[in-house]
Amino acid sequence: DTGVSQNPRHKITKRGQNVTFRCDPISEHNRLYWYRQTLGQGPEFLTYFQNEAQLEKSRLLSDRFSAERPKGSFSTLEIQRTEQGDSAMYLCASSAGTGAYEQYFGPGTRLTVT
Amino acid sequence: QKEVEQDPGPLSVPEGAIVSLNCTYSNSAFQYFMWYRQYSRKGPELLMYTYSSGNKEDGRFTAQVDKSSKYISLFIRDSQPSDSATYLCAMEGWGLTGGGNKLTFGTGTQLKVEL
């Protein structure tokens, strides 16, 4: 069990560019979550997958954000036309079973939009 | 008003002290209560979770939940400098926006244990 991994760890991009992040969950975890964390705040829920199905999206997730989890394994989060307000740590978590209470987080991808 | 309130600190204690960290919440639908530890620029690490009211102990850590008061606590005994981190409380249940499949976090309390 190698834990949740995320790539890249850091991303610096110019406003208006598109970025994509990848998350590899703990193997055999059927649930995968994306959160966003800004400085001094706790993580905020963005979206959730059970296997390959995206079952819930937060109102924080604007139309510029899209997430996928093809084949129920790794997931990608894409942000189109980035804005300075998108600068944050993007965290991925995974859990097994039917509950969301035992989520294990990856190291995060820190995005800086200049 | 936020669903989960947590004093951001910072909290500074001497090595060996007992630390008490707390959160209050407003949504009575929360059923699971978690504590995460987060070191600077790292992802949160799950310390422990508790279902409904009661206590749970794991080594130097004890979690308490009082659903009647909507109040949860994490106690750290014999605190060490390596415990210096931000501690986040998190809860699962049906939030204001519905859905029982996400965690709602507090803002985190920054703890520093000094030699």
gemmi code that builds the backbone of each chain (N, CA, C; Angstrom):
import gemmi

chains = {
    "A": [
        ("ASP", (0.856, -1.187, 0.000), (0.000, 0.000, 0.000), (0.888, 1.231, 0.000)),
        ("THR", (0.886, 1.945, -1.124), (1.793, 3.081, -1.242), (1.097, 4.379, -0.924)),
        ("GLY", (-0.151, 4.384, -0.564), (-0.841, 5.614, -0.244), (-1.346, 6.314, -1.493)),
        ("VAL", (-1.998, 7.448, -1.263), (-2.526, 8.259, -2.362), (-1.384, 9.096, -2.927)),
        ("SER", (-1.248, 9.097, -4.240), (-0.213, 9.925, -4.855), (-0.852, 10.962, -5.767)),
        ("GLN", (-0.198, 12.117, -5.868), (-0.699, 13.202, -6.707), (0.455, 13.775, -7.520)),
        ("ASN", (0.140, 14.135, -8.745), (1.126, 14.754, -9.617), (0.474, 15.837, -10.475)),
        ("PRO", (1.214, 16.937, -10.721), (2.502, 17.268, -10.117), (2.337, 17.718, -8.680)),
        ("ARG", (3.416, 17.906, -7.970), (3.318, 18.418, -6.608), (3.159, 19.931, -6.603)),
        ("HIS", (3.774, 20.561, -7.567), (3.649, 22.013, -7.699), (3.403, 22.362, -9.158)),
        ("LYS", (2.604, 23.391, -9.358), (2.336, 23.863, -10.712), (2.208, 25.375, -10.667)),
        ("ILE", (3.009, 26.034, -11.492), (2.905, 27.481, -11.653), (2.431, 27.730, -13.074)),
        ("THR", (1.385, 28.509, -13.230), (0.832, 28.755, -14.545), (0.400, 30.206, -14.673)),
        ("LYS", (0.268, 30.644, -15.883), (-0.181, 32.013, -16.112), (-1.703, 32.037, -16.233)),
        ("ARG", (-2.266, 33.130, -15.810), (-3.714, 33.290, -15.883), (-4.202, 33.037, -17.306)),
        ("GLY", (-5.268, 32.266, -17.393), (-5.839, 31.958, -18.699), (-5.413, 30.615, -19.265)),
        ("GLN", (-4.371, 30.025, -18.692), (-3.918, 28.712, -19.159), (-4.758, 27.602, -18.531)),
        ("ASN", (-4.721, 26.442, -19.161), (-5.398, 25.257, -18.616), (-4.380, 24.402, -17.860)),
        ("VAL", (-4.831, 23.778, -16.791), (-3.956, 22.877, -16.039), (-4.708, 21.589, -15.736)),
        ("THR", (-3.950, 20.507, -15.605), (-4.543, 19.211, -15.264), (-3.723, 18.557, -14.179)),
        ("PHE", (-4.408, 18.034, -13.181), (-3.755, 17.336, -12.076), (-4.202, 15.879, -12.081)),
        ("ARG", (-3.318, 15.019, -11.586), (-3.642, 13.599, -11.543), (-3.605, 13.090, -10.103)),
        ("CYS", (-4.497, 12.168, -9.796), (-4.536, 11.519, -8.489), (-4.613, 10.014, -8.679)),
        ("ASP", (-3.726, 9.282, -8.004), (-3.795, 7.821, -7.968), (-4.187, 7.405, -6.564)),
        ("PRO", (-5.370, 6.833, -6.386), (-5.832, 6.486, -5.028), (-5.150, 5.223, -4.517)),
        ("ILE", (-5.397, 4.921, -3.262), (-4.952, 3.643, -2.703), (-5.660, 2.540, -3.488)),
        ("SER", (-4.884, 1.535, -3.842), (-5.443, 0.485, -4.705), (-6.658, -0.167, -4.040)),
        ("GLU", (-7.659, -0.408, -4.819), (-8.921, -1.040, -4.404), (-9.821, -0.118, -3.589)),
        ("HIS", (-9.443, 1.151, -3.415), (-10.380, 2.118, -2.831), (-11.341, 2.537, -3.927)),
        ("ASN", (-12.632, 2.340, -3.678), (-13.594, 2.637, -4.730), (-14.059, 4.092, -4.715)),
        ("ARG", (-13.781, 4.794, -3.624), (-14.226, 6.186, -3.532), (-13.035, 7.135, -3.663)),
        ("LEU", (-13.248, 8.209, -4.397), (-12.186, 9.196, -4.601), (-12.786, 10.587, -4.495)),
        ("TYR", (-12.079, 11.473, -3.815), (-12.582, 12.813, -3.521), (-11.528, 13.849, -3.915)),
        ("TRP", (-12.019, 15.009, -4.322), (-11.154, 16.170, -4.543), (-11.589, 17.275, -3.583)),
        ("TYR", (-10.571, 17.933, -2.997), (-10.800, 19.056, -2.108), (-9.863, 20.188, -2.523)),
        ("ARG", (-10.211, 21.380, -2.106), (-9.344, 22.539, -2.323), (-9.089, 23.184, -0.964)),
        ("GLN", (-7.824, 23.564, -0.746), (-7.466, 24.180, 0.531), (-6.672, 25.452, 0.275)),
        ("THR", (-7.137, 26.552, 0.849), (-6.404, 27.808, 0.781), (-5.765, 28.073, 2.141)),
        ("LEU", (-4.829, 29.002, 2.153), (-4.024, 29.262, 3.342), (-4.897, 29.624, 4.541)),
        ("GLY", (-4.679, 28.925, 5.651), (-5.403, 29.233, 6.872), (-6.809, 28.662, 6.943)),
        ("GLN", (-7.161, 27.855, 5.940), (-8.494, 27.259, 5.914), (-8.408, 25.741, 5.874)),
        ("GLY", (-9.486, 25.080, 6.259), (-9.555, 23.649, 6.094), (-9.893, 23.291, 4.663)),
        ("PRO", (-9.675, 22.046, 4.285), (-10.038, 21.626, 2.925), (-11.540, 21.783, 2.673)),
        ("GLU", (-11.880, 22.183, 1.452), (-13.278, 22.319, 1.041), (-13.570, 21.300, -0.053)),
        ("PHE", (-14.667, 20.614, 0.106), (-15.061, 19.559, -0.824), (-15.345, 20.129, -2.208)),
        ("LEU", (-14.832, 19.437, -3.225), (-15.125, 19.813, -4.612), (-16.016, 18.790, -5.299)),
        ("THR", (-15.568, 17.511, -5.288), (-16.326, 16.494, -5.998), (-15.955, 15.116, -5.492)),
        ("TYR", (-16.777, 14.129, -5.849), (-16.627, 12.774, -5.322), (-17.014, 11.753, -6.386)),
        ("PHE", (-16.211, 10.689, -6.475), (-16.473, 9.577, -7.387), (-16.653, 8.290, -6.593)),
        ("GLN", (-17.596, 7.501, -7.020), (-17.658, 6.120, -6.568), (-17.409, 5.268, -7.798)),
        ("ASN", (-16.304, 4.556, -7.795), (-15.807, 3.888, -9.005), (-15.656, 4.952, -10.094)),
        ("GLU", (-16.251, 4.754, -11.263), (-16.060, 5.742, -12.325), (-17.147, 6.810, -12.350)),
        ("ALA", (-18.153, 6.663, -11.504), (-19.282, 7.596, -11.527), (-19.036, 8.806, -10.620)),
        ("GLN", (-19.206, 9.989, -11.201), (-19.106, 11.222, -10.422), (-20.473, 11.470, -9.783)),
        ("LEU", (-20.566, 11.300, -8.481), (-21.855, 11.305, -7.815), (-22.221, 12.622, -7.153)),
        ("GLU", (-21.247, 13.474, -6.920), (-21.575, 14.743, -6.261), (-20.554, 15.798, -6.640)),
        ("LYS", (-21.047, 17.003, -6.867), (-20.187, 18.137, -7.166), (-20.590, 19.313, -6.290)),
        ("SER", (-19.624, 20.009, -5.746), (-19.892, 21.177, -4.930), (-20.247, 22.364, -5.812)),
        ("ARG", (-20.958, 23.305, -5.219), (-21.239, 24.546, -5.944), (-19.955, 25.343, -6.164)),
        ("LEU", (-18.880, 24.988, -5.425), (-17.587, 25.633, -5.635), (-17.013, 25.276, -6.991)),
        ("LEU", (-17.445, 24.158, -7.540), (-16.887, 23.656, -8.793), (-17.567, 24.361, -9.960)),
        ("SER", (-16.905, 25.434, -10.440), (-17.504, 26.190, -11.544), (-17.378, 25.406, -12.839)),
        ("ASP", (-17.936, 25.969, -13.896), (-17.911, 25.308, -15.208), (-16.498, 25.167, -15.744)),
        ("ARG", (-15.548, 25.904, -15.175), (-14.172, 25.809, -15.668), (-13.465, 24.564, -15.118)),
        ("PHE", (-14.085, 23.941, -14.133), (-13.487, 22.760, -13.515), (-14.173, 21.501, -14.054)),
        ("SER", (-13.358, 20.499, -14.352), (-13.936, 19.213, -14.710), (-13.065, 18.105, -14.139)),
        ("ALA", (-13.705, 17.041, -13.712), (-12.988, 15.909, -13.144), (-13.472, 14.636, -13.801)),
        ("GLU", (-12.543, 13.699, -13.930), (-12.882, 12.410, -14.516), (-12.195, 11.308, -13.717)),
        ("ARG", (-12.778, 10.130, -13.824), (-12.145, 8.949, -13.240), (-12.444, 7.756, -14.153)),
        ("PRO", (-11.755, 7.721, -15.293), (-12.002, 6.632, -16.243), (-11.626, 5.287, -15.642)),
        ("LYS", (-12.458, 4.312, -15.848), (-12.205, 2.942, -15.389), (-12.114, 2.827, -13.877)),
        ("GLY", (-12.520, 3.853, -13.165), (-12.561, 3.763, -11.712), (-11.210, 3.641, -11.043)),
        ("SER", (-10.151, 4.071, -11.719), (-8.825, 3.976, -11.079), (-8.337, 5.387, -10.760)),
        ("PHE", (-7.373, 5.907, -11.534), (-6.864, 7.250, -11.262), (-7.913, 8.284, -11.661)),
        ("SER", (-7.700, 9.513, -11.190), (-8.614, 10.601, -11.520), (-7.802, 11.802, -11.983)),
        ("THR", (-8.416, 12.613, -12.827), (-7.814, 13.879, -13.227), (-8.766, 15.022, -12.901)),
        ("LEU", (-8.182, 16.152, -12.541), (-8.930, 17.387, -12.309), (-8.348, 18.433, -13.249)),
        ("GLU", (-9.181, 18.979, -14.105), (-8.739, 19.994, -15.045), (-9.368, 21.332, -14.703)),
        ("ILE", (-8.566, 22.368, -14.769), (-9.067, 23.728, -14.608), (-8.787, 24.463, -15.908)),
        ("GLN", (-9.810, 24.964, -16.535), (-9.652, 25.718, -17.776), (-9.639, 27.215, -17.468)),
        ("ARG", (-8.893, 27.950, -18.284), (-8.845, 29.417, -18.173), (-8.601, 29.833, -16.717)),
        ("THR", (-7.485, 29.398, -16.182), (-7.210, 29.632, -14.772), (-7.263, 31.106, -14.400)),
        ("GLU", (-7.678, 31.348, -13.166), (-7.755, 32.695, -12.596), (-6.900, 32.715, -11.333)),
        ("GLN", (-6.511, 33.928, -10.917), (-5.661, 34.023, -9.738), (-6.344, 33.439, -8.512)),
        ("GLY", (-7.636, 33.505, -8.448), (-8.385, 32.940, -7.330), (-8.353, 31.422, -7.267)),
        ("ASP", (-7.840, 30.801, -8.322), (-7.720, 29.333, -8.323), (-6.472, 28.874, -7.584)),
        ("SER", (-5.591, 29.798, -7.242), (-4.375, 29.443, -6.517), (-4.748, 28.823, -5.180)),
        ("ALA", (-4.290, 27.603, -4.961), (-4.665, 26.841, -3.766), (-3.912, 25.520, -3.793)),
        ("MET", (-4.112, 24.748, -2.726), (-3.635, 23.368, -2.694), (-4.824, 22.487, -3.088)),
        ("TYR", (-4.629, 21.628, -4.061), (-5.683, 20.714, -4.490), (-5.356, 19.331, -3.943)),
        ("LEU", (-6.242, 18.841, -3.115), (-6.025, 17.587, -2.400), (-6.948, 16.502, -2.931)),
        ("CYS", (-6.402, 15.323, -3.020), (-7.167, 14.156, -3.408), (-7.191, 13.196, -2.220)),
        ("ALA", (-8.299, 12.511, -2.026), (-8.418, 11.528, -0.954), (-9.148, 10.307, -1.493)),
        ("SER", (-8.947, 9.171, -0.853), (-9.693, 7.977, -1.239), (-10.149, 7.223, 0.003)),
        ("SER", (-11.199, 6.447, -0.165), (-11.701, 5.624, 0.926), (-12.304, 4.349, 0.352)),
        ("ALA", (-12.428, 3.355, 1.201), (-13.007, 2.077, 0.797), (-14.392, 1.948, 1.408)),
        ("GLY", (-15.139, 0.993, 0.911), (-16.412, 0.684, 1.543), (-17.497, 1.674, 1.241)),
        ("THR", (-18.441, 1.759, 2.120), (-19.634, 2.560, 1.867), (-19.627, 3.903, 2.561)),
        ("GLY", (-18.623, 4.169, 3.402), (-18.620, 5.428, 4.145), (-17.517, 6.358, 3.712)),
        ("ALA", (-17.717, 7.647, 3.972), (-16.706, 8.633, 3.602), (-15.852, 9.021, 4.789)),
        ("TYR", (-16.049, 8.349, 5.929), (-15.435, 8.837, 7.143), (-13.961, 8.460, 7.281)),
        ("GLU", (-13.489, 7.488, 6.558), (-12.092, 7.082, 6.694), (-11.372, 7.412, 5.394)),
        ("GLN", (-11.158, 8.692, 5.172), (-10.521, 9.159, 3.948), (-9.039, 9.371, 4.188)),
        ("TYR", (-8.259, 8.938, 3.213), (-6.808, 9.100, 3.271), (-6.395, 10.058, 2.164)),
        ("PHE", (-5.628, 11.054, 2.557), (-5.279, 12.139, 1.636), (-3.910, 11.937, 1.006)),
        ("GLY", (-3.784, 12.467, -0.185), (-2.497, 12.551, -0.843), (-1.751, 13.796, -0.399)),
        ("PRO", (-0.560, 14.027, -0.953), (0.266, 15.167, -0.547), (-0.207, 16.492, -1.120)),
        ("GLY", (-1.093, 16.429, -2.108), (-1.621, 17.655, -2.687), (-0.819, 18.164, -3.863)),
        ("THR", (-1.481, 18.964, -4.683), (-0.831, 19.717, -5.760), (-1.029, 21.193, -5.456)),
        ("ARG", (0.081, 21.889, -5.321), (-0.014, 23.330, -5.033), (-0.015, 24.093, -6.342)),
        ("LEU", (-1.085, 24.805, -6.598), (-1.227, 25.590, -7.831), (-1.036, 27.059, -7.535)),
        ("THR", (-0.173, 27.688, -8.322), (0.018, 29.136, -8.258), (-0.293, 29.711, -9.633)),
        ("VAL", (-1.241, 30.616, -9.679), (-1.624, 31.278, -10.929), (-1.102, 32.705, -10.892)),
        ("THR", (-0.244, 33.035, -11.843), (0.377, 34.364, -11.856), (-0.304, 35.295, -12.853)),
    ],
    "B": [
        ("GLN", (-22.827, 31.774, 9.354), (-22.167, 30.933, 10.367), (-21.674, 29.649, 9.702)),
        ("LYS", (-20.412, 29.308, 9.997), (-19.853, 28.085, 9.447), (-20.447, 26.881, 10.148)),
        ("GLU", (-20.533, 25.766, 9.412), (-21.045, 24.520, 10.002), (-20.130, 24.006, 11.098)),
        ("VAL", (-18.825, 24.202, 10.938), (-17.843, 23.709, 11.901), (-16.946, 24.870, 12.297)),
        ("GLU", (-16.840, 25.108, 13.591), (-16.012, 26.191, 14.108), (-14.834, 25.611, 14.879)),
        ("GLN", (-13.661, 26.182, 14.617), (-12.454, 25.707, 15.283), (-11.554, 26.905, 15.523)),
        ("ASP", (-11.048, 27.029, 16.730), (-10.152, 28.129, 17.066), (-8.853, 27.949, 16.290)),
        ("PRO", (-8.438, 28.937, 15.499), (-7.243, 28.756, 14.661), (-5.928, 28.797, 15.416)),
        ("GLY", (-5.969, 29.242, 16.697), (-4.730, 29.360, 17.447), (-3.932, 30.572, 16.959)),
        ("PRO", (-2.597, 30.572, 17.047), (-1.784, 29.411, 17.390), (-1.809, 29.100, 18.882)),
        ("LEU", (-1.586, 27.811, 19.179), (-1.528, 27.329, 20.540), (-0.103, 26.860, 20.801)),
        ("SER", (0.525, 27.414, 21.830), (1.901, 27.072, 22.143), (1.947, 26.458, 23.536)),
        ("VAL", (2.553, 25.267, 23.651), (2.624, 24.563, 24.941), (4.035, 24.033, 25.142)),
        ("PRO", (4.427, 23.806, 26.393), (5.745, 23.192, 26.630), (5.685, 21.686, 26.408)),
        ("GLU", (6.811, 21.122, 26.092), (6.909, 19.675, 25.906), (6.412, 18.949, 27.157)),
        ("GLY", (5.621, 17.887, 26.934), (5.091, 17.118, 28.053), (3.720, 17.561, 28.516)),
        ("ALA", (3.240, 18.700, 28.035), (1.931, 19.204, 28.449), (0.807, 18.374, 27.834)),
        ("ILE", (-0.362, 18.472, 28.451), (-1.575, 17.900, 27.859), (-2.234, 18.985, 27.014)),
        ("VAL", (-2.510, 18.638, 25.777), (-3.101, 19.594, 24.840), (-4.572, 19.250, 24.635)),
        ("SER", (-5.389, 20.274, 24.619), (-6.813, 20.097, 24.348), (-7.197, 20.924, 23.128)),
        ("LEU", (-7.716, 20.255, 22.112), (-8.152, 20.912, 20.881), (-9.641, 20.659, 20.724)),
        ("ASN", (-10.367, 21.661, 20.247), (-11.829, 21.555, 20.251), (-12.455, 22.076, 18.966)),
        ("CYS", (-13.630, 21.550, 18.696), (-14.462, 22.050, 17.604), (-15.918, 22.042, 18.053)),
        ("THR", (-16.655, 22.990, 17.545), (-18.104, 22.979, 17.710), (-18.738, 22.921, 16.336)),
        ("TYR", (-19.955, 22.441, 16.281), (-20.628, 22.326, 14.998), (-22.108, 22.608, 15.153)),
        ("SER", (-22.748, 22.871, 14.045), (-24.151, 23.264, 14.103), (-25.096, 22.225, 13.495)),
        ("ASN", (-24.584, 21.346, 12.660), (-25.437, 20.401, 11.940), (-25.607, 19.106, 12.723)),
        ("SER", (-26.777, 18.859, 13.244), (-27.010, 17.679, 14.071), (-26.983, 16.384, 13.258)),
        ("ALA", (-26.919, 16.473, 11.940), (-26.877, 15.276, 11.095), (-25.488, 14.644, 11.038)),
        ("PHE", (-24.475, 15.347, 11.507), (-23.134, 14.755, 11.505), (-23.118, 13.524, 12.409)),
        ("GLN", (-22.520, 12.436, 11.887), (-22.482, 11.175, 12.629), (-21.060, 10.699, 12.905)),
        ("TYR", (-20.146, 11.001, 12.004), (-18.746, 10.606, 12.167), (-17.895, 11.846, 12.374)),
        ("PHE", (-16.923, 11.706, 13.277), (-16.092, 12.844, 13.651), (-14.638, 12.421, 13.580)),
        ("MET", (-13.866, 13.174, 12.813), (-12.488, 12.815, 12.532), (-11.536, 13.896, 13.005)),
        ("TRP", (-10.319, 13.483, 13.287), (-9.220, 14.413, 13.547), (-8.086, 14.090, 12.587)),
        ("TYR", (-7.623, 15.132, 11.912), (-6.494, 15.014, 10.995), (-5.361, 15.898, 11.501)),
        ("ARG", (-4.144, 15.482, 11.217), (-2.950, 16.279, 11.499), (-2.340, 16.667, 10.164)),
        ("GLN", (-1.956, 17.916, 10.039), (-1.380, 18.397, 8.786), (-0.107, 19.180, 9.078)),
        ("TYR", (0.999, 18.664, 8.556), (2.246, 19.394, 8.632), (2.283, 20.397, 7.488)),
        ("SER", (3.138, 21.403, 7.635), (3.181, 22.482, 6.673), (3.433, 21.953, 5.261)),
        ("ARG", (2.590, 22.362, 4.341), (2.714, 22.038, 2.921), (2.598, 20.540, 2.635)),
        ("LYS", (1.920, 19.821, 3.515), (1.664, 18.394, 3.305), (0.159, 18.146, 3.313)),
        ("GLY", (-0.248, 16.942, 2.903), (-1.648, 16.571, 2.970), (-2.052, 16.192, 4.383)),
        ("PRO", (-3.350, 16.292, 4.707), (-3.819, 15.890, 6.043), (-3.637, 14.391, 6.266)),
        ("GLU", (-3.293, 14.047, 7.498), (-3.082, 12.650, 7.898), (-4.158, 12.277, 8.921)),
        ("LEU", (-4.900, 11.215, 8.643), (-5.972, 10.806, 9.546), (-5.388, 10.257, 10.854)),
        ("LEU", (-5.798, 10.874, 11.972), (-5.360, 10.393, 13.284), (-6.352, 9.372, 13.842)),
        ("MET", (-7.624, 9.731, 13.848), (-8.634, 8.833, 14.375), (-10.024, 9.338, 14.016)),
        ("TYR", (-10.994, 8.435, 14.083), (-12.377, 8.835, 13.876), (-13.247, 8.176, 14.931)),
        ("THR", (-14.366, 8.829, 15.216), (-15.307, 8.373, 16.225), (-16.710, 8.420, 15.638)),
        ("TYR", (-17.485, 7.421, 15.954), (-18.875, 7.408, 15.520), (-19.768, 7.813, 16.679)),
        ("SER", (-20.617, 8.800, 16.439), (-21.590, 9.280, 17.413), (-20.889, 9.757, 18.685)),
        ("SER", (-21.563, 9.748, 19.810), (-20.988, 10.249, 21.051), (-20.088, 9.207, 21.702)),
        ("GLY", (-19.150, 9.687, 22.528), (-18.293, 8.777, 23.252), (-16.836, 9.145, 23.149)),
        ("ASN", (-16.002, 8.282, 23.711), (-14.557, 8.491, 23.725), (-13.866, 7.409, 22.917)),
        ("LYS", (-12.703, 7.748, 22.396), (-11.863, 6.765, 21.713), (-10.419, 7.128, 22.000)),
        ("GLU", (-9.625, 6.133, 22.360), (-8.228, 6.378, 22.705), (-7.314, 5.620, 21.756)),
        ("ASP", (-6.218, 6.277, 21.377), (-5.210, 5.628, 20.542), (-3.860, 6.184, 20.936)),
        ("GLY", (-3.152, 5.420, 21.765), (-1.844, 5.881, 22.239), (-1.977, 7.141, 23.075)),
        ("ARG", (-1.284, 8.176, 22.667), (-1.315, 9.438, 23.416), (-2.523, 10.306, 23.064)),
        ("PHE", (-3.326, 9.865, 22.121), (-4.454, 10.658, 21.633), (-5.786, 10.103, 22.143)),
        ("THR", (-6.661, 11.011, 22.573), (-8.012, 10.647, 22.976), (-8.984, 11.607, 22.310)),
        ("ALA", (-9.976, 11.042, 21.630), (-11.023, 11.849, 21.008), (-12.303, 11.703, 21.807)),
        ("GLN", (-12.996, 12.821, 21.998), (-14.276, 12.823, 22.697), (-15.319, 13.513, 21.837)),
        ("VAL", (-16.522, 12.963, 21.845), (-17.635, 13.559, 21.119), (-18.815, 13.691, 22.064)),
        ("ASP", (-19.375, 14.885, 22.120), (-20.591, 15.135, 22.885), (-21.630, 15.693, 21.914)),
        ("LYS", (-22.462, 14.808, 21.383), (-23.431, 15.239, 20.370), (-24.489, 16.149, 20.962)),
        ("SER", (-24.797, 15.985, 22.247), (-25.829, 16.829, 22.841), (-25.402, 18.286, 22.881)),
        ("SER", (-24.084, 18.509, 23.006), (-23.547, 19.875, 23.029), (-22.967, 20.284, 21.689)),
        ("LYS", (-22.927, 19.346, 20.747), (-22.316, 19.584, 19.429), (-20.877, 20.070, 19.612)),
        ("TYR", (-20.117, 19.269, 20.341), (-18.772, 19.671, 20.755), (-17.881, 18.441, 20.695)),
        ("ILE", (-16.713, 18.585, 20.036), (-15.777, 17.479, 20.001), (-14.408, 17.965, 20.443)),
        ("SER", (-13.627, 17.035, 21.004), (-12.312, 17.390, 21.521), (-11.286, 16.336, 21.141)),
        ("LEU", (-10.047, 16.774, 21.047), (-8.900, 15.887, 20.896), (-7.911, 16.250, 21.992)),
        ("PHE", (-7.522, 15.249, 22.784), (-6.532, 15.458, 23.814), (-5.235, 14.750, 23.410)),
        ("ILE", (-4.133, 15.431, 23.598), (-2.819, 14.854, 23.338), (-2.062, 14.861, 24.657)),
        ("ARG", (-1.707, 13.666, 25.105), (-0.938, 13.558, 26.363), (0.538, 13.558, 26.045)),
        ("ASP", (1.340, 14.007, 27.029), (2.792, 13.988, 26.887), (3.212, 14.539, 25.513)),
        ("SER", (2.799, 15.743, 25.224), (3.042, 16.324, 23.900), (4.543, 16.421, 23.608)),
        ("GLN", (4.864, 16.226, 22.332), (6.239, 16.218, 21.852), (6.412, 17.301, 20.785)),
        ("PRO", (7.638, 17.781, 20.586), (7.863, 18.759, 19.511), (7.391, 18.244, 18.151)),
        ("SER", (7.464, 16.929, 17.949), (7.011, 16.356, 16.671), (5.496, 16.442, 16.494)),
        ("ASP", (4.772, 16.783, 17.562), (3.319, 16.987, 17.454), (2.988, 18.368, 16.894)),
        ("SER", (3.988, 19.216, 16.739), (3.760, 20.565, 16.204), (3.242, 20.465, 14.777)),
        ("ALA", (2.034, 20.932, 14.568), (1.357, 20.806, 13.278), (0.022, 21.546, 13.385)),
        ("THR", (-0.725, 21.514, 12.317), (-2.100, 22.009, 12.348), (-3.039, 20.820, 12.491)),
        ("TYR", (-3.971, 20.921, 13.414), (-4.924, 19.850, 13.677), (-6.297, 20.274, 13.160)),
        ("LEU", (-6.825, 19.444, 12.288), (-8.106, 19.721, 11.648), (-9.164, 18.762, 12.161)),
        ("CYS", (-10.306, 19.281, 12.572), (-11.434, 18.404, 12.832), (-12.254, 18.311, 11.543)),
        ("ALA", (-12.906, 17.175, 11.358), (-13.730, 16.968, 10.166), (-14.928, 16.117, 10.547)),
        ("MET", (-16.011, 16.308, 9.818), (-17.245, 15.601, 10.151), (-17.907, 15.109, 8.881)),
        ("GLU", (-18.606, 14.014, 9.022), (-19.328, 13.475, 7.881), (-20.808, 13.386, 8.199)),
        ("GLY", (-21.577, 13.786, 7.234), (-23.013, 13.690, 7.396), (-23.652, 14.543, 6.333)),
        ("TRP", (-24.918, 14.754, 6.476), (-25.623, 15.544, 5.488), (-25.434, 17.030, 5.802)),
        ("GLY", (-24.634, 17.674, 4.943), (-24.344, 19.088, 5.132), (-25.466, 19.957, 4.641)),
        ("LEU", (-25.247, 21.220, 4.690), (-26.269, 22.171, 4.273), (-26.647, 21.967, 2.810)),
        ("THR", (-25.680, 21.479, 2.013), (-25.952, 21.304, 0.591), (-26.384, 19.883, 0.273)),
        ("GLY", (-26.597, 19.080, 1.314), (-27.019, 17.699, 1.083), (-25.838, 16.806, 0.753)),
        ("GLY", (-26.048, 15.533, 0.693), (-24.975, 14.600, 0.343), (-24.266, 14.066, 1.569)),
        ("GLY", (-24.194, 12.763, 1.712), (-23.545, 12.178, 2.879), (-22.198, 11.601, 2.552)),
        ("ASN", (-21.532, 12.176, 1.567), (-20.313, 11.543, 1.085), (-19.126, 12.476, 1.079)),
        ("LYS", (-19.138, 13.499, 1.888), (-18.022, 14.420, 1.927), (-17.696, 14.715, 3.371)),
        ("LEU", (-16.501, 15.236, 3.584), (-16.102, 15.707, 4.900), (-16.227, 17.222, 4.952)),
        ("THR", (-16.703, 17.718, 6.085), (-16.734, 19.152, 6.338), (-15.693, 19.433, 7.405)),
        ("PHE", (-14.752, 20.305, 7.087), (-13.609, 20.555, 7.950), (-13.751, 21.852, 8.723)),
        ("GLY", (-13.098, 21.886, 9.900), (-12.856, 23.145, 10.572), (-11.669, 23.834, 9.914)),
        ("THR", (-11.356, 25.033, 10.398), (-10.255, 25.783, 9.790), (-8.886, 25.274, 10.237)),
        ("GLY", (-8.853, 24.453, 11.308), (-7.586, 23.945, 11.809), (-7.043, 24.790, 12.949)),
        ("THR", (-6.399, 24.121, 13.913), (-5.713, 24.804, 15.012), (-4.228, 24.528, 14.883)),
        ("GLN", (-3.462, 25.603, 14.846), (-2.003, 25.465, 14.728), (-1.420, 25.251, 16.120)),
        ("LEU", (-0.714, 24.137, 16.284), (-0.116, 23.774, 17.581), (1.397, 23.805, 17.490)),
        ("LYS", (2.021, 24.402, 18.494), (3.479, 24.365, 18.589), (3.856, 23.846, 19.966)),
        ("VAL", (4.627, 22.777, 19.998), (5.115, 22.205, 21.245), (6.585, 22.570, 21.368)),
        ("GLU", (6.890, 23.309, 22.426), (8.241, 23.851, 22.556), (9.060, 23.066, 23.572)),
        ("LEU", (10.360, 22.968, 23.301), (11.285, 22.263, 24.201), (11.433, 23.027, 25.507)),
    ],
}
model = gemmi.Model(1)
for chain_id, residues in chains.items():
    chain = gemmi.Chain(chain_id)
    for i, (resn, *xyz) in enumerate(residues, 1):
        res = gemmi.Residue()
        res.name, res.seqid = resn, gemmi.SeqId(i, " ")
        for name, pos in zip(("N", "CA", "C"), xyz):
            atom = gemmi.Atom()
            atom.name, atom.element = name, gemmi.Element(name[0])
            atom.pos, atom.b_iso = gemmi.Position(*pos), 0.0
            res.add_atom(atom)
        chain.add_residue(res)
    model.add_chain(chain)
structure = gemmi.Structure()
structure.add_model(model)
structure.setup_entities()
